[in-house]
Amino acid sequence: MNDSVRNTRRDFLGKMGIVGAGALLGACAPAASSTLATTMSAPTRPNLDVAILNFALNLEYLEAAFYLAAVGRLGELATVGGDIARIALPNSDGFSSTNVGIATLSPAIRAYADEIATDELNHVRTLRGALGAAAVAMPDLDLNGSFTAAGNLASKGAITNFNPFANELFFLHGAFVFEDVGVTAYKGAARLVTDVSENGVLETAAGILAVEAYHAGAIRTLLYQQKDVVAAGGLTVAQIVGAISDLRDSVDGSTDLDQGIVNANGSANLVPTDANSVAFSRTTDQVLAIVYLGGKGKGGFFPGGLNGVLK
């Protein structure tokens, strides 16, 4: 994003009183240098395809768990190798599909959530199938305390005990935490893939990237439709989304790329891009900083860290 647009956006958020939404995590953000050797020429660059796919698989486990839990289908994750006993959920002693699900989802949002849940489940299945015996097991996932911490930090204490499974609007905010990150993670990894053959790793990853982009666009649109609704802590939907965006920016390094759903001039910002309308990328370190909520090596949504080489 160019400086003028970035500064006006920050001014806009500042006037809403949440410009420093993620500052509390800034000090513990790891360096945003890429974990991967991106400067090597293609002929000498090591084949990192297995590591990249396993990195993606960790993220897909998380997204699948989130959406499946939202629609009461969490038990299906076990059919593709997920261990639902490793998932921490709000207000839940056990981890079966019978004690989760958002009762207040409207028929339309329920239909969207069901479709996305199926897509994410299929992504886990596809990546595990491509990796075979090299596929990593599902790590511990936290869909409880991580959201509480993220909500509190993003709102500077205005929102406590944030539970994305409490109601429809909170669910959409929870989904926003993930979706843009998945898109930028896949885009950042695409140029590092070695197998560019027909139906190979790159084509599969590009196909999943496109699906994640559709998901992100849908979530951003649904949130924009309610941008002026006061959702929690006296903050509107647009303010909360902006705060989540700033929180992600604060932990993923010195870049200022993340964007909310409203531009500084009040216009819609449904597709986060640069000045040339090109989607931006994140390195593995930047993605890890976000999903760990600023923790080093583990934390946030992955309390024990990711499984695999890139963690």
N, C-alpha and C positions, 0 to 999 in steps of 0.2 A: 504494500500500500504506500502511495506517495505521502510525503510529509504533510502536505496541506490537508489531505483527507484524513490521515491518521490524527493530526492535531485537533481538527474540528470534531472528530468523533470523540476524542478524549475530553474535549471541552464540554461536549454535549452530555457525556456520562458524568462528568464532574458536576455539572449543574443539577443533576439528579441526585447527587450526594453519594455516589458509589464509585467514583473514579479509582479509588484505591482498593477495590474489592479483594484483589488477590495479594495485596502487599505483605500480608502476614507470612506467606509462603515463599516470598521472593528470595529471602536469605538462604533458604535451603535448596534452591533449585540447582540441579547439577549442570555442568557445562553443556552447551548445546552442540558440541562437536560430534560429528557422526561416529557411531561405533564401527561402521563399516568403512573399508578402504575404498573410498569413492574416486580417488584421483588416479588410480591405476588404469592403465589401458586395458581394453577388453581381452587381448591375447594373454596377458600376464595376471589378470585379476583372478583370484581364487573362485571356485564355484561355491557360492554361498546359498544355493537354492534351497537346500534342506533347512538351513538356519532361518532363512527368510520365511519359508512356509510355516515353520513351527512358531515363529514370532507371530505371524498372522493367525495361526490356530489358537494361540493363547487369547488373542483379542476376540476371536469368534466364539470361544467358550463363554467369555464374559457377556457378549451381546446376546447370545442364544439364551443364557441363563436369565438375563434381565427380561427379555420379551416373553419367554415361555412362562416365567413366574407371573408376569403381569396378566396373562390370560388363563392361568390355572393349568398350564400344560407342562410344568417343570419336569414331571416324570419322564417325558419323552426324551430328555437329554441323555438319559441312561441308555437309550437305544442306539446312540452313536458314540458311546464310550465315555460319556460324562458321568461323574460321580456326584450325585446331588447331595450327598451327605457332606460334601466339602464346601457347601454354599451357605453363608450366613444371611439370613433373611430377617426383616423386621418382625417382631412379635411372633416368633416361631420357635418352638422347641424341637420339632422334627423338620425334615426337609422332603416332604412328599408333595405331589401335585394337588393334594386335597386341602392344604392349608395356605394356599396363596391364590392370587387372582383378584382383580380389582372389580368389585361389585358395581361400581358406579360408572363404568365405561358405557358410553352411548353406543348404539348399534354400529354407527359409522366408524367410530374410533376403535371399537372392538374388532371390526373387520380389518382395519388397517393394521392393528397390532397383531392379529392372528397371521396375516400375510407376512409381516416382517419376521415374526417368530419362526414361521416355516422356512423363510429364506435363510435366517441365521442358523437354524438347525441343519439345513442342507449344506451350508458353507462348512460347518464342522465335519459333516459326513464327507464332503468333497475333498477337503484338505487332508483328512485322515486317510482317505482312500489313495490320494496321490502320494502320501508319505509312507504308507504301509507300516512296516515294523519300526520305522524311524520316527513315527508320530509321537509327540510328547503327551503324557497324561494330563488331564485337566488339573490345574493348580487350585489351591484354596482361593475362593472368591468371596468378597465381602460386599453384599448388597444392602447392608444395614449401617454400620458405623461409618463407612466411607461416604455415604450420602449425607449422613448427619454432619460430618466434618465439612464436606464440600458446601453444603447449604449454609452452614454457620460462617465459614470463611468468605464465601462469595458475597454474603449480605452484611458482613462485618457485625455479626451477632444478631441481626434483625430476625433471622429465621433460625429457629432451633428445632431439633428433632425432625429434620426433613425426611419424609418417607415417600418415595416415588410410587408406592403401591397404595397410598391412602386415597387418592382420587384421580380423576382423569387429567386435570391440569398439572398436578404434580408429576404424573406419569410422563407427560410430554416434556416437562422440564428435565426429568431424569434421562429421557431418551436424547435430549439435546446435548447432555454431557458427553455422550459416546459418539454420536453419529459423525460430526465433523472430524473428529479425531481419526476414525476409521478411514474416511476418505483420504485425508492427507497422509496417513500412514501407508496406504497402498500406493498412492502416487509417488511418495518418496522412495519406496522400495523398487518400483518398476524398473528403473534404469540400472539396478544392480543385479537383475536376473540374468542368468547365463543361458538357460534353455528358452530359446525363442522359436522353437519348431512349432509346426502346426499342432494345435491341441496340447502344447507344452505348458511349462510353468507360467511364462509371460502371458499367454492367452487366457489361461485360467484366472490369474491374478487380475488381469485387465477386466475380465468379465465380472469378477466379484467387486472390483472397484466401481464399475458402472452401477451395480445393484445398490451398493452402499451409498452412492451419490443420489440415487432415486430416493432411498430412505431418508437421507439427510434433508433433501429438498422438501419432502412431504412433512417432516417434523417441523422444519422452519416455517413452512406455509401455515400449518395448523396453529403454531404459536403466534404468528403474525396476525392471524384473524382475531386473536384475543389480546392483542398487544396492549390495549388500554385497560384491561381488567386488572383490578387490584387482587393479587393472588395470595400473598402472605407477607407478614411483616410490614405492611403498609406500602409495599412495592408493587408496581405493575408488572405484567408479564414481560414487557419490553425491558424494564429495568433489571429484572431477575436474569433474563437471557444475557443482557449486556454484562452483568456481574459475573456470570459463569464464563463468558468469553474472556473477560479480564483476568479471572482466576487462572484460566488455561494459559493465557499469555504470561502471567507472572511466574509460572513455574517452568515453562519450556524454554527459558533462555532470554537473550536480549532482543529477540525479534519482536515485532509488533504486527502480527499477521492476522490473528483471530478477529472475528467480527460477529456482532450481534445481528438482530433482524431489522434494525432501524438505523438509517444513516443519520449523520449529524443534522442534515436539513429536514429530517422527518420522513424522507422517502423510504420505500421498502428496500430491504437488503436481503433478499431470499437466497441469493447465491453468493457466498463469500469468495471474492476473486481479487486479483491485483488490478492495476489501472488498465491492463490490456484484456480484462475479463478472462484471465487464465487462473485456474485453481492453483493454490500453493501446496507445497510439500512439507512434510516433517521428517526429520531424521529419527532413527530408532531411539536415540537418547531423549529427544524432545517428546516422543510418544510415551516413553517410560516415565518421564518426569510428571506427565499429566496423570496417567493411570495410577502412579504411586502417590499422587497428591503431594509431590515435592520430596517424598522420601527417597533415600538412596539405597537402591538394591531391592527394596520391597516396601510395602505399605499401600495405603489407599484401597483400591479395589482388588489388589493382589497382596494380601497381608504377608504371604511367604515368598513373594516374588513370582516372576514368570518361570515356566519350565523351558529348558532348552539352552542354547548357547547365548542367544541375545536376550539378556535379562537384567 
